Amino acid sequence: MLTCREVIEFLMNYAEGNVTPEERVRFEEHLAVCPACVNYLNTYRTTVRLGQQAFKPLPTDADESSVPEDLVRAILDARRK
């Protein structure tokens, strides 16, 4: 069975599906008995997801209509004060 250190060393490959079937079995055997590594994997996946969301393109001018008009007025009024 893999150690925690070994699991962490190829975590990215596992999460991206870049491991052999044999490696996957060994990895999942470790996860079945190690809640700390399960938590680490979940945290890793969340970090990757949030990182990807942070770099999504900003809305274009065409999307301005999605901003509520009341919000725009309130922001402009606050800037005038």
N, C-alpha and C positions, 0 to 999 in steps of 0.2 A: 504494500500500500504506500501511496505517496505521503510525504511529510507535508506539514503546512508550508514550509519554505519552498518545497518543490511545486506545490499548488500555486503559490503566489508567482513563482518564476514564469509559469506559462499560462497565467490567468487570461491575458489578453488573447492569446491564440485560442483558448477554450471558448471564451465569450464570443469570439468572431467565427467560431466553427472551423478553425484551422488546425484541428488535431485529428490524429488517426482514430479509428474506432477503438483500438486497444487503449490509447491514451485517454479517450473519453471515459471508458469503463473504469480505469484506475482513478481518474479524477472524481468521478461520481461516487465511487466507493468511499473515497475520503470524505466527500461532502455528506454522505449518509451518516457519518459518525462524528463530524466536526462542525458544530453550529457556528463557531468563530469564523471558519472559512466560508460558510454559507452567507453569513453576514457581510464578510469582506467582498464576496462576489456580488451581492446585491448592492452594496455601496459603490462598487466599481461600475456596475451597469448604470446606476443612477447618475453617477458623475459623468459618464460618457454621454448619456441622454441629455443632461443639462448643458454640457459643453456644446453639443450639436445645436441645441435650441438657441444658445447664446449667439451663434454665428449665422442664424437665419437672416436672410435679407430683410431690411426694413421695408415697411409699406411704401409704395410709390404714391405720387400725387393722385393717381387715379383712385387710390383707396381712401382719400380724405373724407369721402362721404360716409365712411364707417365710423367717424368720430361724431358723437352726438352734438348737435348745434348748441344745446344748452351748456355743455362742457366748454366748448370753444368760447362762448360769450363770457362764461364765468372766469376763464383764464385771462381773457383780454381785459375784463373789468378789474381783475386783481392786479394786473400789470399797470393799469392807469393810476391806481391808488398809491 
